[in-house]
Amino acid sequence: MDLGIKGKWALVGGSSKGLGLGCAQALAAEGVNVVMIARGAEALQAAAAGIREACPGVQVLPVAADITTPAGREAVFGAAGGPGKAFDIVVTNAGGPPPGDFRQWDRDAWIAALDANMLTPIELIKATIDGMAERGFGRVVNITSSAVKAPIDILGLSNGARTGLTGFVAGLSRSGLAARGITINNLLPGKFDTDRLKGTIAGTATKSGLSEEQVRAQQVAQIPARRYGHPAEFGSICAFLCSAQAAYINGQNILADGGAYPGTF
């Protein structure tokens, strides 16, 4: 299927590895020019080189910066050869806050979580949404977490910040932007085989007294697919949400978790 987005420009956060990289790869495979941002320059350059090799003809611009800061966002919008603020697609994605016990988190920890996982996506949307409206096309996909639907006890910082973003998006997506060709959706990953998952497994192991191998086995047994997800398949879902065909999907929380969520809705 031709997704109808060839030649457009996308900003993909946290795209040196994991789910962000999966999204950047899937969009580039559709002919989308990609500005990739991550803090680790070496891993980012390697990821960008891999996409260039796999997708000749697509412009790939890596920007090593912290997108949760004003300076990082300025670097993205000022990237030489990039579209400035005229992005057609914005995939927001920042590293999740650390797991732990809420008794250990002070105000600074909460502010950092909100900055990364709520306020930064809002700033990116604010900087790009009006240009999308003028051009009559825009896609915003926020990578959040399955914990928005089923909170995880050791991820309280993430639960709070990402749920706040979800509420904001619910209102914004119903403000009339869809009539101007813009959709805003959240993509909620369950357990995907990423470095982030390794960190939460370690945290769960410490709290439970089990080994990491035992934690993995327990988790996989609770997923109907009986496996962790792959970043590439997550990227494919993201690319579809950015497609011309997905114009009638707006204001939704798309859960990709192998069937692990136990609820009906």
C-alpha positions as CSV (number, residue, x, y, z in Angstrom):
1,M,0.0,0.0,0.0
2,D,1.3,3.5,-0.9
3,L,0.7,5.5,2.2
4,G,0.6,8.8,0.3
5,I,3.3,10.6,2.3
6,K,6.4,10.3,0.0
7,G,8.4,13.5,0.0
8,K,7.0,14.9,3.3
9,W,9.1,15.9,6.3
10,A,9.0,14.1,9.6
11,L,10.5,14.9,13.0
12,V,11.1,11.8,15.1
13,G,12.2,12.1,18.7
14,G,14.4,9.5,20.4
15,S,15.2,8.0,17.1
16,S,18.7,6.6,17.6
17,K,17.3,3.2,18.8
18,G,14.3,1.4,20.0
19,L,10.8,2.5,19.1
20,G,11.8,5.9,17.8
21,L,14.3,4.3,15.4
22,G,11.6,1.8,14.3
23,C,9.3,4.8,13.5
24,A,12.1,6.7,11.6
25,Q,12.9,3.6,9.5
26,A,9.3,2.9,8.6
27,L,8.6,6.5,7.6
28,A,11.8,6.6,5.5
29,A,10.8,3.4,3.8
30,E,7.7,5.3,2.6
31,G,9.8,8.0,1.1
32,V,9.5,10.5,4.0
33,N,12.4,12.8,4.7
34,V,13.4,12.4,8.4
35,V,14.9,14.7,11.0
36,M,16.2,12.4,13.7
37,I,16.9,13.6,17.2
38,A,18.5,11.9,20.2
39,R,21.1,12.8,22.8
40,G,23.7,10.2,21.9
41,A,25.6,11.4,18.9
42,E,27.4,8.2,18.0
43,A,24.4,6.0,18.1
44,L,22.3,8.6,16.2
45,Q,24.8,8.9,13.4
46,A,25.0,5.1,13.0
47,A,21.2,4.9,12.9
48,A,21.0,7.7,10.3
49,A,23.6,6.0,8.2
50,G,21.6,2.8,8.3
51,I,18.5,4.5,7.1
52,R,20.3,6.3,4.3
53,E,21.7,3.0,3.0
54,A,18.3,1.3,3.2
55,C,16.4,4.3,1.7
56,P,18.5,6.0,-1.0
57,G,17.0,9.3,-2.1
58,V,15.5,10.1,1.3
59,Q,16.9,13.0,3.2
60,V,18.0,12.0,6.7
61,L,19.2,14.7,9.1
62,P,20.4,13.6,12.5
63,V,20.5,16.2,15.3
64,A,22.3,15.3,18.5
65,A,20.5,17.3,21.1
66,D,18.2,17.1,24.1
67,I,14.7,17.9,22.7
68,T,13.3,18.4,26.2
69,T,15.3,21.7,26.3
70,P,14.6,24.9,24.4
71,A,18.1,24.7,23.0
72,G,17.5,21.2,21.7
73,R,14.2,22.2,20.0
74,E,16.0,25.2,18.5
75,A,18.6,22.9,17.1
76,V,16.0,20.7,15.5
77,F,14.1,23.6,13.9
78,G,17.3,25.2,12.7
79,A,18.9,22.1,11.2
80,A,20.6,22.9,7.9
81,G,18.7,21.4,5.1
82,G,15.7,20.7,7.2
83,P,12.2,22.2,6.9
84,G,12.5,24.6,9.8
85,K,9.2,24.4,11.6
86,A,7.4,23.2,8.4
87,F,7.1,19.6,9.5
88,D,4.3,17.5,8.0
89,I,4.7,14.7,10.6
90,V,5.8,15.0,14.2
91,V,6.5,11.9,16.2
92,T,7.1,12.9,19.8
93,N,9.1,10.5,21.9
94,A,11.4,11.0,24.9
95,G,12.9,8.6,27.3
96,G,10.7,7.6,30.1
97,P,11.5,8.6,33.6
98,P,13.1,6.0,35.9
99,P,11.1,3.4,37.8
100,G,10.9,3.4,41.5
101,D,8.8,4.1,44.6
102,F,6.9,7.4,44.7
103,R,8.3,8.1,48.2
104,Q,11.7,8.5,46.6
105,W,10.7,11.2,44.1
106,D,11.1,14.9,45.0
107,R,9.7,17.9,43.1
108,D,12.6,18.0,40.8
109,A,12.0,14.4,39.7
110,W,8.3,15.2,38.9
111,I,9.2,18.4,37.0
112,A,11.8,16.4,34.9
113,A,9.1,13.8,34.1
114,L,6.6,16.4,33.1
115,D,9.1,18.3,31.0
116,A,10.1,15.2,29.0
117,N,6.8,13.4,28.7
118,M,4.2,16.1,28.7
119,L,5.4,19.6,28.2
120,T,8.0,18.8,25.4
121,P,5.4,17.1,23.2
122,I,3.1,20.1,23.7
123,E,5.9,22.5,22.8
124,L,6.6,20.6,19.6
125,I,2.9,20.5,18.7
126,K,2.6,24.3,19.4
127,A,5.6,25.0,17.1
128,T,4.4,23.0,14.1
129,I,0.6,22.7,14.2
130,D,-0.3,26.1,12.6
131,G,2.0,25.4,9.6
132,M,0.4,22.1,9.1
133,A,-3.0,23.7,9.1
134,E,-1.9,26.3,6.5
135,R,-0.7,23.5,4.2
136,G,-3.8,21.3,4.9
137,F,-1.9,18.2,6.1
138,G,-0.4,17.2,9.4
139,R,0.1,14.1,11.5
140,V,1.1,14.1,15.2
141,V,1.8,10.8,16.8
142,N,2.8,10.8,20.5
143,I,4.6,7.7,21.7
144,T,3.3,7.3,25.2
145,S,2.8,4.0,27.1
146,S,0.3,1.2,27.7
147,A,0.6,2.4,31.3
148,V,-1.8,5.2,30.3
149,K,-4.6,2.5,30.2
150,A,-3.2,0.1,32.8
151,P,-0.8,2.0,35.2
152,I,2.3,0.2,36.3
153,D,3.1,0.6,40.0
154,I,6.8,1.3,39.7
155,L,6.3,3.7,36.8
156,G,4.4,6.4,38.7
157,L,6.4,9.3,37.1
158,S,5.5,8.0,33.7
159,N,1.9,7.2,34.6
160,G,1.3,10.8,35.8
161,A,3.2,12.7,33.0
162,R,1.9,10.7,30.1
163,T,-1.7,10.7,31.4
164,G,-1.5,14.5,31.5
165,L,-0.4,14.6,27.9
166,T,-3.2,12.2,27.0
167,G,-5.8,14.5,28.5
168,F,-4.3,17.5,26.6
169,V,-4.3,15.7,23.3
170,A,-8.0,14.6,23.8
171,G,-9.0,18.2,23.9
172,L,-6.8,19.5,21.2
173,S,-7.7,16.8,18.7
174,R,-11.3,17.9,19.0
175,S,-10.7,21.5,18.4
176,G,-11.3,21.5,14.7
177,L,-7.8,20.7,13.5
178,A,-9.0,17.5,11.8
179,A,-11.2,19.6,9.4
180,R,-7.9,21.2,8.3
181,G,-6.2,17.9,7.5
182,I,-4.5,17.3,10.9
183,T,-4.8,14.3,13.1
184,I,-3.3,13.9,16.5
185,N,-3.1,10.4,18.1
186,N,-1.2,8.6,20.8
187,L,0.5,5.3,20.2
188,L,0.8,3.2,23.4
189,P,3.5,0.5,23.4
190,G,3.2,-2.5,25.6
191,K,6.3,-4.6,26.2
192,F,8.6,-4.1,23.2
193,D,12.2,-5.5,23.2
194,T,14.0,-2.2,23.9
195,D,16.6,-0.8,26.3
196,R,13.6,0.8,28.2
197,L,12.1,-2.6,28.8
198,K,15.4,-3.9,30.1
199,G,15.4,-1.1,32.7
200,T,11.9,-1.8,33.9
201,I,12.7,-5.6,34.1
202,A,15.7,-4.7,36.3
203,G,13.5,-2.5,38.5
204,T,10.9,-5.2,38.9
205,A,13.5,-7.8,39.7
206,T,15.0,-5.7,42.4
207,K,11.5,-5.0,44.0
208,S,10.3,-8.6,43.7
209,G,13.5,-10.5,44.6
210,L,13.2,-12.5,41.4
211,S,15.9,-12.8,38.7
212,E,15.6,-10.8,35.5
213,E,15.2,-14.1,33.6
214,Q,12.2,-15.0,35.9
215,V,10.7,-11.6,35.4
216,R,10.9,-11.9,31.6
217,A,9.4,-15.4,31.7
218,Q,6.5,-14.2,33.8
219,Q,5.9,-11.2,31.6
220,V,5.9,-13.1,28.3
221,A,3.5,-15.7,29.8
222,Q,1.0,-12.8,30.4
223,I,1.1,-11.6,26.8
224,P,-1.3,-13.5,24.5
225,A,1.2,-13.2,21.7
226,R,3.7,-15.0,24.0
227,R,6.6,-12.7,23.0
228,Y,7.8,-9.1,23.3
229,G,7.0,-6.7,20.4
230,H,9.6,-5.7,17.8
231,P,10.4,-2.0,17.2
232,A,10.0,-2.5,13.4
233,E,6.3,-3.6,13.8
234,F,5.7,-0.6,16.1
235,G,7.2,1.6,13.4
236,S,4.8,0.2,10.8
237,I,1.8,1.2,13.0
238,C,3.2,4.7,13.4
239,A,3.7,5.0,9.7
240,F,0.1,4.0,9.0
241,L,-1.2,6.6,11.5
242,C,0.8,9.2,9.5
243,S,-0.6,8.1,6.2
244,A,-3.2,9.7,4.0
245,Q,-5.4,6.7,4.6
246,A,-5.5,7.3,8.3
247,A,-7.2,10.8,8.0
248,Y,-10.3,9.6,9.8
249,I,-8.4,8.3,12.9
250,N,-8.1,11.2,15.3
251,G,-7.8,11.7,19.0
252,Q,-7.3,8.0,19.7
253,N,-5.1,6.0,22.0
254,I,-3.8,3.1,19.9
255,L,-2.6,0.2,22.1
256,A,0.0,-2.1,20.7
257,D,0.7,-4.7,23.4
258,G,0.2,-8.2,21.9
259,G,-3.3,-8.4,23.6
260,A,-2.0,-8.0,27.1
261,Y,-4.5,-5.3,28.2
262,P,-7.3,-7.2,30.0
263,G,-10.1,-4.7,29.6
264,T,-12.9,-4.5,27.0
265,F,-12.4,-0.8,26.3
